[in-house]
Amino acid sequence: MEILEYGFMQRALLASLMVGLVAPAVGIFLVQRRLSLLGDGLGHVALTGVAIGVLTSTAPVGAALVAAVLGAVLIELVRARGRTSGDVALAVLFYGGIAGGVVLLSLAPRGQATNLEAYLFGAITTTSSGDLAVFAVIALCVLLVVGLLGQRLYAVSDDEEYARAVGLPVLALNIVLAALVACTVVLSMRVVGLLLISALMIVPSAVAQLLARSFRQALYLACSIGLVVSVSGTTASYYTGTPSGGTIVLLAIALFLLVAAAVALREATARRRHRRRGEVHAAHPHEHGPGCGHQAVPHGDHVDYDHDGHLHAPHLTGTGVHYDEHGTDAAPADRAATEGAR
């Protein structure tokens, strides 16, 4: 707990806590809309805002927020009103933000651009008390909007045509979501950096969708995962001397790979069990009954027979006799389904 003895680490942990909570709360809607790279695009627009702040010697955070929100509104208007497809509009935004930032920074005195790396890759230990106050206001506003409009945002993200048919203001809600993404990008740029913020928005949400059974559950789980990886990554970066942004993102990706592998293994095991049970049902050359040579095992209202370590019981169907396998190696859900079928 020595890291809590230092004021800069206290501010860093508070900033990572806010970012870890807010980024997945907005990113889950982007995953649902299949717009995972929108955060990257707005991050590059925010770079232009940072460059304007450096050039004019004003607050880069405020300039980045204004630029990102304007870019978010612009891309939604272009996508909704123009003939340009969403991915093309996003590409224009992506490269236009980079170009604008590079050109504007080239006009600034060389000494003023020295902190640019902090915005690109994150420098959480340089977070000041003023930054923390701004981040807290942004985080509170984002969470408030998500809490009030979450159901409508989900409806639009899931099916725009249905949302339009039931009378929801689709364009306005899309603009609100894009503005939330812009605010989240600016909130997160000092923690994970403009080049990595999209990963913190998307990866915890992707992990949550692998595990959750509903969108609401996925939202809560994504925020929990974001909190854990953000605080853990910030703590680990203190002890290892690595950049906080990269450490946080690598932890999130490692968790995603672990969960994806576990889910794939579980599904493969379930498929093998189902195929094995199907083979038992399809062909069973031995008819069980009293004196068949296999041990009788009472099971509820009938008798099973221990056949090579598996409990079989004959059941009449329209096509003849088949044998259900529901021994102790079968999953509880499978046993319940078998007993319910009887």
C-alpha positions, -999 to +999 in steps of 0.1 A: +000+000+000+030+023-002+017+038-035-011+055-015+016+075+004+022+096-027-002+123-038+005+117-075-004+080-072-036+088-053-046+111-081-036+085-107-056+058-090-087+080-088-083+089-125-080+053-135-110+044-114-131+070-132-119+059-166-123+022-159-159+028-150-169+052-178-151+038-208-168+004-209-202+020-200-200+039-233-180+013-253-207-014-248-230+006-271-202+009-297-197-029-296-235-033-301-234-010-331-203-025-345-185+008-344-156-002-323-132+021-341-152+053-334-132+059-303-100+058-323-114+083-348-125+107-322-092+103-304-074+116-335-098+145-336-091+152-300-054+154-310-063+184-332-079+199-301-048+193-280-027+209-308-050+240-307-046+242-270-008+240-272-007+265-301-029+290-282-014+283-248-049+274-234-061+243-216-055+213-240-081+193-222-109+218-228-098+223-265-097+186-270-132+182-255-146+208-279-129+194-309-139+158-301-176+167-295-178+188-327-162+159-346-186+134-331-216+155-342-202+161-376-196+124-383-232+115-373-246+142-395-225+131-424-235+095-419-272+103-415-277+130-441-250+125-466-244+097-491-211+088-475-211+054-457-202+052-420-168+036-425-158+062-451-169+091-429-150+075-400-118+072-421-121+108-432-124+118-395-096+095-385-070+109-410-083+145-408-077+145-371-042+133-375-034+157-403-049+187-384-029+178-352+004+175-371+000+207-391-011+228-360+017+214-339+043+223-366+032+259-361+038+259-324+071+268-308+091+236-303+092+238-265+054+239-263+049+204-279+070+185-254+040+171-235+023+157-266+035+122-258+015+124-225-017+128-245-008+102-272+003+074-249-010+085-215+009+099-185-014+092-156+012+102-129+011+138-142-026+142-135-031+173-115-059+182-090-074+205-116-074+176-142-090+154-116-118+178-111-124+181-148-124+144-152-149+140-123-173+164-139-170+146-173-174+112-157-205+122-137-221+137-168-215+106-190-228+082-163-258+104-158-267+104-195-261+066-198-284+061-167-312+082-181-310+072-218-295+037-216-326+019-228-331+042-258-294+041-267-295+003-266-326+003-288-309+025-314-276+005-312-294-028-316-317-020-345-320+015-359-349+007-382-370-007-354-361+023-332-372+046-359-404+026-365-414+030-328-409+067-329-375+071-312-354+102-323-326+081-339-304+109-351-305+128-318-297+096-299-268+088-323-254+123-317-258+119-280-239+086-281-211+101-303-208+130-279-205+105-250-177+088-268-160+121-274-162+129-237-149+095-227-119+099-251-110+132-235-115+118-200-092+089-208-064+105-228-042+112-197-047+077-184-043+054-215-036+079-242-055+089-274-039+060-293-051+034-268-084+047-255-105+027-279-090-006-265-102+003-229-137+011-243-140-021-264-120-049-248-139-050-214-172-049-233-161-077-255-152-098-225-185-090-209-205-101-239-188-135-239-200-141-203-233-122-199-268-134-207-283-100-212-273-065-223-279-051-188-257-078-173-230-071-199-230-034-191-225-040-154-199-067-160-180-045-185-178-016-160-165-040-133-139-054-157-129-019-167-124-009-130-103-040-123-080-037-152-076+001-149-067+001-112-046-031-115-028-018-146-020+015-129-007-003-098+014-027-118+029+002-139+041+018-106+060-013-096+073-023-130+081+011-143+061+006-175+036+031-191+002+030-175-018+030-207+000+001-223-001-019-191-038-014-187-046-024-223-023-055-221-041-067-190-075-062-206-063-081-238-049-109-216-082-112-198-101-113-231-079-141-245-082-161-213-120-158-212-123-165-250-102-196-246-123-208-216-156-202-234-143-220-265-132-250-244-166-251-226-185-250-259-162-278-274-168-299-243-205-294-246-205-304-282-185-336-275-209-345-247-239-339-269-224-359-298-215-388-274-250-388-260-264-388-295-243-418-304-257-436-274-293-427-284-288-436-320-275-471-316-274-493-285-270-530-294-276-543-259-310-544-243-310-537-206-333-555-182-334-579-152-306-605-156-289-586-184-256-588-167-253-552-157-258-538-122-292-524-115-292-489-099-325-475-086-331-440-100-363-422-090-393-440-104-373-464-126-341-485-126-309-477-145-282-502-155-245-495-151-230-501-185-193-495-187-195-467-161-226-451-176-261-454-163-286-465-191-323-469-189-345-482-217-373-459-229-400-466-255-404-441-283-423-441-316-393-456-333-386-483-308-364-485-277-335-460-270-312-455-241-306-422-223-272-416-207-276-397-175-248-409-152-228-389-127-205-376-155-234-359-173-240-322-166-268-313-142-286-295-170-284-326-192-297-348-164-326-325-157-335-324-194-334-362-196-355-366-165-379-339-177-383-357-210-395-388-191 
